[in-house]
Structure formats: structure tokens, C-alpha cells
Amino acid sequence: MDAATAGLLPADSARSVLVGRVWDPETGGPRVVTVRGGQLLDLTEEFSTVAELIEHAAPARTVARAAAPVRWSLKDVADSSEHAEPNVPRLLAPIDLQVIKACGITFTESLIERVIEERCRGDFTRASAVRGLVMDALGGSVAVAPGSPEALGVIEVLTAQGMWSQYLEGGLGRYPEVFTKAPVLSSVGHGSAIGIPSFSEWNNPEPELVLIVDSGGRVRGATLGNDVNLRDVEGRSALLLGMAKDNNASCAVGPFIRLLDDDFTLDVLRDEEITLRIAGRDGFRLEGHNSLSRISRTFEELIGATYGVHHQYPDGFALFTGTLFAPTQDRGEDGMGFTHRPGDRVTISSPHLGTLMNTTAPTEELPPWEFGLLAMSTHLARLGPARTHTEADPCPREEPVSHGADDQ
């Protein structure tokens, strides 16, 4: 396996079970694939969608044992993905029918930056001065468990100092912020352009761990994601969250889903280190880190707030878990902070999940999103039913699990 392809995959790729999707020009739609020895094997005859595969009682074991045909070279598909070559196989986001959910302000740093955005009313020129005021009011940091008496005390202190913010409840209160990030099938994959709308002048990437959860609330795998954020839009009003988060090509996921198995468990991810690198055409360079060990709420708490008796997801869901990365490094004049420019190469990587790379572009100049649920249904009908599972290798839906005190 060449060095470029090896960088795309987890450091221990020989022991990982990876699942993804490739756009196939021959059939005019996506194919479900797995990676073995630098080759992409086509699983579509057995699983027509990733959502169906995730519902299997033992997805990692089933994929590892699958006798699927080799369809493509991973290097060739990765190269064509990064160079945006038309009418050739390319990597897609590895999720398909799952609902795309996201959690906000799950790290102290992101809570502080959301408060700053709100107090600036989206004006990035005021961010540096307001950041100093907020940090002084917080006494330098917030190191308390959300929902605890200490956390509620911090809210009271800030309110008394005229620093109340609606973000304090999501960051320090009992319930986490969970929102729908993007429509089903709208995410882009490794190598694709990510869109920044022309109406935004203050924006940034958000490198995140994405949990892949089945219809019963069980984590079956994980991947990387970029929850692109328009800081000026959300800063003007939290009611504009949809405008700030959901635009064409504003959600990147990939490169592959790594399925949980005996070696790769949810506990492994609790200390995962996610690295972000931005390389601009103007020579600008920025690096940041998202340390999952510093997350303020457990994965189980975030899943419990998303799924339960109050809300079900029959096709499963992909859950962005939040980021502590909020860039403040000046790109131009002092105090002006960071914002994207067209052509920024955004690379998100972690030891156990590989590398997701995308390049920024004006949203309005990107191809329109056209392959939605109707097109997917038509495509699946043309393919015909996936092969029936044998009795020795069943695909049952297990009983749902419960998370959290509110899911009783």
C-alpha cells in the first residue's frame, strides 16, 4: 500500500474493519464497499445500503468474512476523489439513510466561543475584545460538570454580571444541545469540496468524531466529520442555526466508517485525538486539536438525548459529538481572527479513523445536490434486492437499548 493511501486509513488499518460508499458511474449510483489490502470490495449484493449493514447483529464480523468481489483500487478511487475527476468512481460520505444529528457546546472552549459570537452579534471585528470580557467573567475557565450544582452556580454568576447567554443552558445545564445537521444523503465525502455561502464573512471548520448508531441506539462504528459553521450567522441569533449549519456541501463525513469489534471499542474513542490542519492558497497555515478526553458529556449521555422513547430512528443516525476547536488565530489584521477563504485545504485526521480531506469553495459555485431519496429509491429498485442472509448468518433487529434517566 502506497504512503498516500496509507495516510487515508487508520494507523492500524490491517486490523480495522472499514465500510464506505463509492459512486459507480456504470450503475449511476452508490455502491457499499469495504477495504482490504489496498482494494475496494463491493458489498452491494449483500447489503444495498450502509444503513442495512449497520442493522446487522454483528456488522464487523459479517463484513470481515464477506466473500465480496474486488471492484476498484483504493488508490485510484482516492486520487479521483481528491482531484474531482468527473465520470469516474469516487468516494462518497460513508453514511446513506441515517439521519444526521449533531451535538453542540460539548467542550468548554466551544461554549465560550458561542457566548462570544452571541455577544458580538456575529461581528467578528469585536471578537477579541469580547473574548477578554467573557474570560474575566468566567475567572479564566469553566471546569465543571454540566448539570451539577457548580455548573448552575456558574450560570448564576455570569447572569449577575450581565453575561447571560442561551448557550449556557446547553453547555452547562442538564440537557445537551442536539440538532439536525443536514438532510439524509446530503453529506459529501473525502476529497469533495465543502461549501461556504457567500453571505458569511466569519466561519470555520469543526473537526468532530461522528458516532454511527443503529435503530436500537447502539453504537456500531465511528468516522470523522466536519460540521462547517458560519459564526456570523449563528452569532446574530440562535434561531438562525439552520441557516448557519445546513447549506449545500456543508457537512463532510469520512473517509470510512470503522466498525466496532473486539479491538476497536467505544472506550478506545474516549481518548481519541483529532487533528485539524488548514492550508490556504495564500500561504496561511493553522493546526488545531480536538481531544475527546476533554468532552464535558459522555457519549452515552449524548446518545440518550438523541434517541429514546421520545425519538426513534428506524434507519439509525450519525451523531456529531461536538468540537473544542474554535480558531482565534489572526489570518489578516490583528484581532480579526480566522475565517475561511476559497481553496482552503482542510484535513481532519485521527489514529483510529484515518483522514478526511476537503477543500473549501463558494457554495453557490458548487454542483447542486440532486441525488436524494427519490433517486436513491429508483437506483435501489434497478439493482434489485440484496442477497438474502442465511440462517447461519442472520440479520435480526435486536431489542432497543435505553440511555439516560429520561429514557424509562
C-alpha positions, 0 to 999 in steps of 0.5 A, a space after each residue: 500500500 502506497 504512503 498516500 493511501 496509507 495516510 487515508 486509513 487508520 494507523 492500524 488499518 490491517 486490523 480495522 474493519 472499514 465500510 464506505 460508499 463509492 459512486 459507480 458511474 456504470 450503475 449511476 449510483 452508490 455502491 457499499 464497499 469495504 477495504 482490504 489490502 489496498 482494494 475496494 470490495 463491493 458489498 452491494 449484493 449483500 447489503 444495498 445500503 450502509 444503513 442495512 449493514 449497520 442493522 446487522 447483529 454483528 456488522 464487523 464480523 459479517 463484513 470481515 468474512 464477506 466473500 465480496 468481489 474486488 471492484 476498484 483500487 483504493 488508490 485510484 478511487 482516492 486520487 479521483 476523489 481528491 482531484 474531482 475527476 468527473 465520470 469516474 468512481 469516487 468516494 462518497 460520505 460513508 453514511 446513506 439513510 441515517 439521519 444526521 444529528 449533531 451535538 453542540 457546546 460539548 467542550 468548554 472552549 466551544 461554549 465560550 466561543 458561542 457566548 462570544 459570537 452571541 455577544 458580538 452579534 456575529 461581528 467578528 471585528 469585536 471578537 477579541 475584545 469580547 473574548 477578554 470580557 467573557 474570560 474575566 467573567 468566567 475567572 479564566 475557565 469553566 471546569 465543571 460538570 454540566 448539570 451539577 450544582 457548580 455548573 448552575 452556580 456558574 450560570 448564576 454568576 455570569 447572569 449577575 454580571 450581565 453575561 447571560 447567554 442561551 448557550 449556557 443552558 446547553 453547555 452547562 445545564 442538564 440537557 445537551 444541545 442536539 440538532 439536525 445537521 443536514 438532510 439524509 444523503 446530503 453529506 459529501 465525502 473525502 476529497 469533495 469540496 465543502 461549501 461556504 455561502 457567500 453571505 458569511 464573512 466569519 466561519 470555520 471548520 469543526 473537526 468532530 468524531 461522528 458516532 454511527 448508531 443503529 435503530 436500537 441506539 447502539 453504537 456500531 462504528 465511528 468516522 470523522 466529520 466536519 460540521 462547517 459553521 458560519 459564526 456570523 450567522 449563528 452569532 446574530 441569533 440562535 434561531 438562525 442555526 439552520 441557516 448557519 449549519 445546513 447549506 449545500 456541501 456543508 457537512 463532510 463525513 469520512 473517509 470510512 466508517 470503522 466498525 466496532 469489534 473486539 479491538 476497536 471499542 467505544 472506550 478506545 474513542 474516549 481518548 481519541 485525538 483529532 487533528 485539524 490542519 488548514 492550508 490556504 492558497 495564500 500561504 496561511 497555515 493553522 493546526 488545531 486539536 480536538 481531544 475527546 478526553 476533554 468532552 464535558 458529556 459522555 457519549 452515552 449521555 449524548 446518545 440518550 438525548 438523541 434517541 429514546 422513547 421520545 425519538 426513534 430512528 428506524 434507519 439509525 443516525 450519525 451523531 456529531 459529538 461536538 468540537 473544542 476547536 474554535 480558531 482565534 488565530 489572526 489570518 489578516 489584521 490583528 484581532 480579526 481572527 480566522 475565517 475561511 477563504 476559497 481553496 482552503 485545504 482542510 484535513 481532519 485526521 485521527 489514529 483510529 479513523 484515518 483522514 478526511 480531506 476537503 477543500 473549501 469553495 463558494 457554495 453557490 459555485 458548487 454542483 447542486 445536490 440532486 441525488 436524494 431519496 427519490 433517486 436513491 429509491 429508483 437506483 435501489 429498485 434497478 439493482 434489485 434486492 440484496 442477497 438474502 442472509 442465511 440462517 447461519 448468518 442472520 440479520 435480526 433487529 435486536 431489542 432497543 437499548 435505553 440511555 439516560 434517566 429520561 429514557 424509562 
